[in-house]
Amino acid sequence: MKVAVVGSTGMVGQVMLKVLEERNFPITELIPVASEKSVGNKVKYKQEEFTIVSMKDAIAAKPDIAIFSAGGATSLEFAPLFAEVGTTVIDNSSAWRMDPDKKLVVPEINANVLTKKDKIIANPNCSTIQLVMVLGPLNKKYDLKRVIISTYQSVTGTGKAAVDQLNSEISGDHSIAKVYPYQIFKNALPHCDVFGDDDYTKEEIKLMKEPKKILGDDTFNLTATAVRVPVQGGHSESVNIEFENEFDLEEVRRILSETPGVVVMDDVKNNQYPMPLYSEGKDEVFVGRIRRDLSQPKTLNLWIVADNLRKGAATNAVQIAEYIVENNLV
């Protein structure tokens, strides 16, 4: 089993290597890939050092699986070239997510859509993944009507330079180049990714479109506001869900508790609820503050938290890889 990790020196790429190691993915040959300036450098995997190779050399090696975390432009250019030599690509960028010919997959929710013909598989947006882990089972039972999402997203979602900006501002050093248009320390920016012509950001549009594709259901409506907060890791979401059918709160908690990959933390009497600090380094999606919306019927409020570098990116991609190996799709 030859596995290429494209973008292996980046923040998500490093976590991908860590997750592959932790989950003991059956790799017989690891092929780390990065930009030309990194070729020849080393990355560590299972206490061994591996030499970073160029994209061209990685394609020539014909890996069974290539996990990409190198940006949309790189994916658009090189993912088809890997696919042409028979490699199954799992891509973490937004490049292929809404392509009607490509599957958008959260394994616990819709891995069954995958076939041997799927040579480029899209990994959803980090905020989308944790959202659909909760929406999926509830939609099956109560039928979604409308979803309103407000996110509180950590700076690791932007990358290492954003973490550097936050930490330098915390230390009082404002000389470092800014990734955000304003300081992030002691602040909250209602500005994740770039604004479109409709005044929504790309992040908000992803949250409004991707869940419908993953759930295979376009009969419900979504709207989103995405906010960057001065948290280093872990995305949080306040979610208001209106259903077509009536629900029972205890049944909601039971359904979510029985959903693989979801952990219910909902004991407000003892101050137990999900927090980014608690999600760090974990693969589960945590949900709490589960309560009725008192302003209208058949409507639920809840709070969702997950480590955006793990389940929101690396872990979900590795789980897709595990599924296609276990089901002989590669």
Disulfide bonds with the S-S distance in Angstrom:
none
